[in-house]
């Protein structure tokens, strides 16, 4: 079958052996459609916020997704009875809920408690700086008390006494003070060594007054507390070397929506002299030239004592749902802008091949030790991933565009409120169609004519109960009772006006049951991308009416009488004549639809006004002819068979 096999469980196998879940394929198609709608709305409404675009996309996705004939019957019935467009109502209700949630203010948490911590938590200083200053902040609270907090230094790879000066003490935050500083002395030496670090910790917070009297602070509602970061890390950068140049990590993950990405290049183990680092981007699975990112190349110039520079690369956002592509940023051989003997001793040219003296050899060795070099991560892999915000937006949109949630109900209160509420019917599908319009006079009239039936059927259990089974079983009984009532009512009406039951059934009962199908076809023709639902709606409904309405009832009756040992007979009456007449007119109708497929007409639906009027006249004429011939045959003016 064209290289594709469908398994029993609904999966597809491609020629290369790849198994594709059809459910996953449908979900992927839904995601692509949601992404397309979001992109279109962004282009049409660039000034709208994301939340507004999501609400609009929710409505358009519901509007244009494929729907069942049952949905169109529900939609048509609602608009006929003044209950309103269910899609617009759902979108408007959801927008109101979102607005209400956004307007709700979160309750303040610990507003009366002051929070003390380092800000920031990491510090860097050169070995020759002499002194490093750390900042401690006090945020929040009433700021009317005095806080005492102790601090002390702790060794890391750096040792107190040889790399830094040990320090401890107490910071005092008086009322209104929000910032204090801790100063730690740094010891310089002339020995090559790796970068080293030490820690400064906060602890033993007390509250009191300016006189040094401490309060007995409540543990449940303290005036202040220490919060992370409680420990600051100080890194001492050795300045006796030109430096080792490296990226922070080997791999860097970035969202495609970041715009311009900053990649930090660090200078460690020294910061002496001016060094130039060339860099460039290299393609991986991601393509440069503006496809996935902009090609970037150039040079970073590190001045004396400068320890960090950033490379900027522009990432192109093409709004893919799932993305995992990479490219590389490469650092090339550093160039040391040297002066004096270092420039002479480290020159690459050795034209004279002259032999160096012992003093010059030692100077050259020292100069070689101080040369700038590339570190461990001189080639950085950049992985471009999908925008997490965009992906979550699409996922939320997929969940929202579930027609079962739109049509379903959750409580009897919701059903009764909807039954007694008048809503606007159909309207123009413009950009703000998701907003509910005011009901028209026709909506009010139809509502008051049908409010009894709407309230009556609001007694049916909501669809959320028993996973919908309670609603289904109750509806079956209610429809059976309603059918029996309409049957008796039609018989009494025919008897009153002097019409036979067959004529009453064809003229009034069939017309009444077909009106919802006709309006459902109109709704599907306006809202569906294709004509399938609008044309198949009436034929599908008729098939259900015949096979279930008649066939099921006759089957049950035949089984019952067979169990009694008797035959079940139905007087066909004029059934053969009516079916034959209906079949002939059905072929005429199908022929008209096939003819309308010609390009100059425009398809089964739509087209020019003249073509629509002619087609409408033909179909109404066929219905009138069917009614007339059926009535003439019933009263024996025409001989049936």
CORRANOR-V837436 format. One line per field, one symbol per residue. psi: psi as a letter, one per 30 degrees, with the letter a starting at -180 (. if undefined). A space follows every 50 residues. Layout:
BEGIN
psi = ???
END
This chain:
BEGIN
psi = ihgkkklegglkkleggkkkkeeeeeeeeeeeeeeeeeeeeeeeiffkle eeeeeeeeeeeeeflkllfeeeeeeeeefeggfljeeeeeeeeeeeeeee effkkkkkkhfgkkkklkjafkkkllfgfekkkkkkljlaafhglkkkkl lllkkcfkkkeeelkkklakkjjlkfkfklkkkkkkkklgkkllkllllk klliklkblffgkkljkkfeilfllklkkfkkkkkjkkgglflkkllele kkkkkfgfckkkjkkkjlhlhklkkkjkllkkkbfkkaggdflkkklakk jjlkgkfklkkkkkkkjghkekkilllkkkklklkjillbfeeefgkfki efhlkkleeeeeeeeeeefgkklkaeifjkkkjkllkeeeeeeeeeeeee hjfeeeellfleeeeeeeegkklkblakiaegffkklkkleeeeeeeffg eeeeeefffkklffkhhfeeeeeeeeeeeeeeeeeeeeeeeeeeeefhkl eeeeeeeeeeeeffeeeeeeeeeeeeflelgeeeefeeeeeeeeeeeeee eeeeeeeeeefeffglkjkkjfbgeeeeeeeeeeeeeeeeeeeeeffkef eglelbaleeeeeeeeeeeeeeeeeeeeeeeeeeggfkka.
END
